[in-house]
C-alpha cells in the first residue's frame, strides 16, 4: 500500500467522524495497514474501548468502520 493511500483513507475517516454529533476531537483516529495488506481503522484509545474497522481494501475497512460506528452509537443510545 502506498503511503498516500493510507493518508487518503485517514482523511476520509476523519471527515466521516467529524460529521457525527458525538465526535470527540480528543480521541485519536488511526489508520494502519499491516504487511499482509489488511487495513485497520481505529477511533479511540485502543481496540477494547474504541471503534474499529477492518478490511482487505481501504473501502472494505471504511465500510466495516461505519457499520461498527453505527452499531456502537445505536447501542449507546439504547442503554
Secondary structure as UniProt FT lines:
FT   HELIX           3..18
FT   TURN            21..22
FT   TURN            25..26
FT   STRAND          29..33
FT   TURN            35..36
FT   STRAND          39..43
FT   TURN            47..49
FT   STRAND          51..55
FT   HELIX           58..78
//
